[in-house]
Amino acid sequence: MRLVVTLGNCCVLGRRYFVRQVAALLEFANPPRTQGSLGAKVPEASIFLVEDEALIRMMLADMVEELGHRVVAEAGNIRDGVALAGMAVFDFAILDINIGGYSISPVAEILAERGLPFFFVSGYGAAGRPEAYSDRPVLQKPLLMAKLGEAINSILSVEIDRSGK
């Protein structure tokens, strides 16, 4: 993998955030070769991804595919997220908490009504998570592949237990 860094990126992102992003990119380039913390092989999942930053959305989609799953629906704004949450067919969703300055709550409400599992990702940690979904996990961005894999395996394991498969 070739990583090109410009001084402009350093100034915009801030040094601490930039270092975390580079660490995540390096882990993405050399992912761990484990099946996650649960050790059990989980089935391939179809995932709905809502993230307003296009590059982060692409990186997340690549990570999901590298983990053996597939992104079947993507949204970069609340309007598209609401539409897809109501009609797309998928196993679970990964939702950024802040979408272009708006809360992800409308999308999360639809998913909850449909009984579909989801978890949040955020650059702010759990602080911005909608109160109604305080029981849902939040992964801190930038995501490490191992943490994303653990979260996906955890959701899939719960769903397998719930369905009795």
Summary of the structure (lengths in Angstrom):
residues: 165
radius of gyration: 15.8
end to end distance: 39.1
largest distance: 52.8
contacts: 482
relative contact order: 0.16
helix: 49%
strand: 17%
